[in-house]
């Protein structure tokens, strides 16, 4: 089973519950542990190659495997896969067999010695990659399924939907299903989610796109050639960071405003060599910014009723508390002033006040006055 690297990275970084779990696969009506359970010892890449090779040998019951034959086969595979010419020692293979027999990695492989010479599995159906789940694995898997199900509303995870359904079906064949204890933010009516997978593929394989786009302010859609560089999610809404063929600056395009797009395989792709995109949004709330924007020191006063919320969930990673007393708290953040920042401030209503900069203070004041007028 192969998992898309971006998908798994996104899930694990966003939902820590998955950090301590394993990956599983459903096959032939059974649910199998596909990776070892949390390890009590470190395993490097070469060790995994050796375990896999020994496993394949012992599953081949049409040949008798002596220790020397296993050593020869493991050495051959290490040479083919890693270019290692020194082979593998007798002691190493013996230790590998011992580890596979033990519970150190959760294998408990039924390896026996036949006629005091040949190694084999006593169970002809056994494989270290088909180890049945134990009760502890089942409990962990239940948590994983609950979390993965939350992603079914996103087309980005459409390839996982069938896998999740099969996992859930096999998991609950003989286990009473409990209620869901985790709910993630999810808006299934969001538009543009169907674009995520093809856009990701275009970014991954560096393919220019002909995009028809209609912003909220435009009266008609426009079509141009763009070079896609990054997919960005903010508050359950997705964006693609691009540069137009005829432009020089990065553009942030909302996926829900994309009318259509197609790849241009004959068009050469132009890489972006400006600001590191990994840190491009470090100085901003949301996604609205340009390469020319510079961060400003923003001072905000929060009353005593909302101080705990801003303390426990900082507005930005640059947040510093300058003053905190019984009346409220003064904080500073170093960010680019944009629409999302203003919306965040307005969301606190009368409980937050802009102290600086003056231009931001004036904008917030005007917007609050317009809001007041709307109620008169």
C-alpha positions in Angstrom: 0.0 0.0 0.0 1.4 3.4 -1.0 0.3 6.6 0.6 0.7 10.0 -1.0 3.5 11.8 1.0 1.7 15.1 1.1 -1.5 13.7 2.4 0.1 11.7 5.2 2.3 14.7 6.1 -0.7 17.0 6.2 -2.6 14.6 8.4 0.2 13.8 10.8 1.2 17.5 11.2 -2.4 18.6 11.7 -3.6 15.8 13.9 -1.1 14.6 16.5 -3.3 11.6 17.3 -1.9 9.9 14.2 1.7 10.4 15.2 1.7 7.3 17.5 -0.3 5.1 15.2 0.5 2.7 12.4 -0.6 2.3 8.9 -2.9 -0.6 8.1 -4.3 -2.3 5.0 -7.5 -4.3 4.4 -7.0 -7.4 2.2 -8.9 -10.6 1.5 -11.5 -9.8 4.2 -8.9 -9.3 6.9 -7.4 -6.3 8.6 -3.6 -6.4 8.8 -1.0 -4.3 10.4 1.1 -3.0 7.6 3.9 -1.4 9.6 5.5 -2.6 12.9 3.9 -1.5 16.1 5.7 1.3 18.1 9.2 0.0 18.3 11.3 -0.6 21.3 14.5 -0.6 19.2 15.6 1.4 16.2 15.4 -0.1 12.8 17.4 1.2 9.9 16.6 0.9 6.2 19.1 -2.0 5.7 17.5 -4.0 8.5 14.1 -3.6 7.0 15.4 -4.8 3.6 16.9 -7.9 5.3 13.7 -8.7 7.2 11.7 -8.4 4.0 14.1 -10.6 2.1 14.1 -13.3 4.7 10.3 -13.1 4.9 10.0 -13.6 1.1 12.4 -16.5 1.3 10.6 -18.3 4.0 7.2 -17.8 2.3 8.6 -19.6 -0.8 7.9 -23.2 0.2 9.1 -24.5 -3.1 12.7 -24.2 -2.0 14.6 -25.3 1.1 16.4 -22.5 2.8 19.6 -23.2 4.6 21.3 -20.4 6.6 23.9 -20.1 3.8 21.2 -19.8 1.2 19.5 -17.0 3.2 22.8 -15.2 3.6 23.4 -15.4 -0.2 19.9 -14.1 -1.0 20.1 -11.2 1.5 23.5 -10.2 0.1 22.2 -10.3 -3.4 19.2 -8.1 -2.6 21.4 -5.6 -0.7 23.7 -5.3 -3.7 20.8 -4.8 -6.1 19.0 -2.3 -4.0 21.8 -0.4 -2.2 24.9 -1.3 -4.1 26.5 -3.0 -1.1 29.3 -5.3 -2.2 30.5 -6.5 1.2 27.5 -8.8 1.6 26.1 -9.7 5.0 27.6 -11.7 7.8 26.3 -15.0 9.2 25.8 -13.4 12.6 23.7 -10.6 11.2 21.3 -13.0 9.5 21.1 -15.1 12.7 20.3 -12.0 14.7 17.6 -10.9 12.1 15.9 -14.3 12.5 16.0 -14.0 16.2 14.4 -10.5 16.1 11.7 -11.7 13.7 10.9 -14.6 16.0 10.6 -12.2 19.0 8.0 -9.7 20.0 10.5 -6.8 19.8 8.9 -5.6 16.6 5.6 -7.3 17.0 6.4 -10.0 14.4 6.4 -13.2 16.5 7.3 -15.0 13.3 6.8 -18.8 13.6 10.3 -19.6 12.2 11.3 -23.2 12.7 14.3 -25.3 11.6 13.5 -28.5 9.7 15.9 -31.5 9.8 18.3 -29.3 11.8 19.2 -27.5 8.6 16.4 -25.7 6.7 14.5 -22.6 7.9 10.8 -22.3 7.2 7.6 -20.8 8.6 5.5 -23.3 10.5 2.4 -21.4 9.3 2.3 -21.4 5.5 0.1 -18.3 5.4 2.3 -16.2 7.7 4.2 -13.0 6.7 5.7 -10.3 8.8 3.6 -7.9 6.7 0.3 -9.7 7.4 0.5 -9.9 11.2 -3.1 -9.9 12.6 -4.2 -7.1 14.8 -4.1 -7.6 18.6 -6.7 -5.9 20.9 -4.3 -3.0 21.5 -3.9 -2.5 17.7 -7.7 -2.6 17.3 -8.2 0.2 19.9 -5.6 2.4 18.1 -7.1 1.6 14.8 -10.6 2.6 15.9 -9.2 6.0 16.8 -7.5 6.3 13.4 -10.6 5.4 11.5 -12.6 8.0 13.4 -10.1 10.6 12.4 -9.7 9.5 8.8 -13.5 9.5 8.3 -13.5 13.3 8.9 -11.6 13.8 5.6 -14.1 12.0 3.4 -15.8 15.4 2.6 -12.6 16.5 0.9 -11.9 15.4 -2.7 -8.2 15.8 -1.9 -8.5 12.6 0.1 -10.8 10.9 -2.4 -8.2 8.1 -3.0 -8.4 7.3 0.7 -12.2 7.1 0.8 -12.4 3.5 -0.4 -9.6 2.4 1.9 -11.3 4.0 4.9 -14.6 2.3 4.1 -12.8 -1.1 3.8 -10.9 -0.5 7.0 -14.1 0.4 8.9 -16.0 -2.5 7.5 -13.3 -5.1 8.5 -12.6 -3.4 11.8 -16.2 -3.6 13.0 -17.1 -7.1 11.6 -16.9 -8.5 15.1 -16.6 -5.3 17.2 -19.6 -3.2 18.3 -19.3 0.3 16.8 -19.0 3.1 19.3 -19.9 6.8 18.8 -17.4 9.2 17.3 -15.4 11.0 19.9 -13.6 13.4 17.5 -15.1 15.9 15.2 -13.0 18.0 12.8 -14.0 21.2 11.1 -15.6 20.3 7.8 -17.7 22.2 5.3 -18.9 19.8 2.6 -20.5 22.6 0.6 -17.1 24.3 -0.1 -16.5 24.8 -3.8 -13.3 24.1 -5.6 -12.2 21.0 -3.5 -12.3 18.9 -6.6 -9.4 21.0 -7.9 -7.0 20.0 -5.1 -5.8 16.7 -6.4 -5.1 17.7 -10.1 -3.5 21.0 -8.9 -1.3 19.1 -6.5 -0.2 16.8 -9.4 0.5 19.8 -11.6 2.7 21.3 -8.8 4.5 18.1 -8.1 5.3 17.4 -11.8 5.9 21.1 -12.7 3.2 21.5 -15.3 2.0 24.9 -16.5 -1.7 25.5 -16.4 -4.2 27.4 -18.5 -6.6 28.7 -15.8 -9.9 30.4 -16.2 -10.4 32.5 -13.1 -13.1 34.9 -11.9 -12.4 36.9 -8.7 -15.3 38.2 -6.6 -14.6 41.7 -8.0 -14.4 40.7 -11.7 -17.4 41.1 -13.9 -16.1 38.3 -16.2 -13.7 35.4 -16.0 -10.2 35.7 -17.5 -8.0 33.0 -18.9 -4.2 33.0 -18.6 -1.2 30.7 -18.4 0.1 30.2 -14.8 2.9 28.3 -13.1 1.6 26.7 -9.9 3.9 26.5 -6.9 2.0 25.8 -3.7 -1.3 24.7 -2.3 -2.4 26.6 0.8 -5.3 26.0 3.2 -6.6 28.7 5.6 -9.6 28.1 7.8 -11.0 25.3 5.6 -10.6 27.3 2.4 -8.0 26.3 -0.2 -5.7 28.5 -2.4 -3.1 27.9 -5.0 0.0 30.1 -5.2 1.0 30.8 -8.8 2.7 33.3 -11.1 1.3 34.3 -14.4 3.4 33.8 -17.5 3.1 37.5 -18.2 3.7 38.6 -14.6 6.5 38.8 -12.2 4.8 38.6 -8.8 3.2 35.7 -7.0 -0.6 35.5 -7.0 -2.9 33.8 -4.5 -5.9 32.2 -6.3 -8.9 30.8 -4.4 -9.9 27.4 -5.6 -13.6 28.3 -5.3 -13.0 31.1 -7.9 -11.4 28.8 -10.5 -13.9 28.2 -13.3 -11.7 25.6 -15.1 -8.1 24.7 -15.9 -6.1 22.4 -18.0 -2.4 21.3 -18.1 -0.2 22.5 -20.9 2.3 19.7 -21.5 4.1 21.5 -24.3 4.5 24.7 -22.4 7.9 25.0 -20.5 7.6 25.4 -16.7 9.3 28.3 -15.0 10.4 27.7 -11.5 10.0 30.3 -8.8 13.4 31.5 -7.4 12.2 34.3 -5.1 11.2 34.0 -1.4 11.3 30.6 0.1 7.7 29.4 0.0 8.2 27.4 3.2 8.4 30.7 5.0 6.4 32.9 2.7 3.4 33.0 5.0 5.3 33.2 8.3 4.7 37.0 8.6 1.0 36.9 7.8 -2.4 35.9 9.1 -4.2 34.1 6.3 -3.1 34.2 2.7 -3.3 37.8 1.5 0.1 39.2 0.8 2.6 40.2 -1.9 6.3 39.8 -2.2 6.7 43.5 -1.6 4.7 43.6 1.7 6.7 44.1 4.9 5.6 43.2 8.4 4.7 45.9 10.9 4.6 45.8 14.7 0.9 45.7 15.6 -0.1 46.5 19.2 -3.4 45.2 20.5 -5.3 45.7 23.7 -7.5 42.8 24.9 -9.9 43.2 27.8 -9.8 41.0 30.9 -12.6 38.8 29.6 -10.9 37.7 26.5 -7.3 37.7 27.7 -7.3 33.9 28.5 -8.3 33.2 24.9 -5.5 35.1 23.3 -3.0 33.7 25.9 -3.9 30.1 25.2 -4.3 30.6 21.4 -1.9 33.3 20.2 -3.0 35.4 17.3 0.4 34.7 15.6 3.6 32.9 16.4 5.3 36.3 16.9 2.9 37.3 19.7 4.6 38.8 22.8 2.8 39.9 26.0 3.9 43.5 26.8 1.5 44.1 29.7 -0.9 42.0 31.7 -3.0 43.1 34.6 -6.5 43.0 36.1 -7.8 45.3 33.4 -6.6 43.4 30.3 -3.5 42.6 28.3 -1.3 44.4 25.7 0.3 42.2 23.1 2.5 42.8 20.0 2.6 40.8 16.8 4.9 41.3 13.8 2.7 40.8 10.8 1.7 42.1 7.4 -1.5 44.2 7.7 -4.1 42.5 5.5 -7.8 41.7 5.2 -7.5 38.5 7.4 -5.8 40.5 10.2 -8.6 43.1 10.2 -11.3 40.3 10.2 -9.6 38.6 13.1 -9.6 41.9 15.1 -13.2 42.6 14.2 -14.1 39.1 15.4 -13.3 40.1 18.9 -15.7 43.1 18.7 -15.5 45.4 21.7 -13.1 43.1 23.5 -10.1 44.1 21.4 -8.7 47.5 20.5 -5.9 48.4 18.0 -3.2 50.6 19.7 -0.8 50.8 16.7 -0.2 51.3 13.9 -2.5 54.3 13.4 -3.5 53.4 9.9 -4.8 50.0 11.0 -6.6 51.7 14.0 -8.3 54.1 11.6 -9.4 51.3 9.3 -10.9 49.2 12.1 -12.7 52.3 13.5 -14.3 53.1 10.1 -15.4 49.5 9.6 -17.0 49.4 13.1 -18.8 52.7 12.4 -20.2 51.2 9.1 -21.3 48.1 11.0 -23.0 50.3 13.6 -24.8 52.3 10.8 -26.1 49.0 9.3 -28.1 48.4 12.5 -29.6 51.9 12.6 
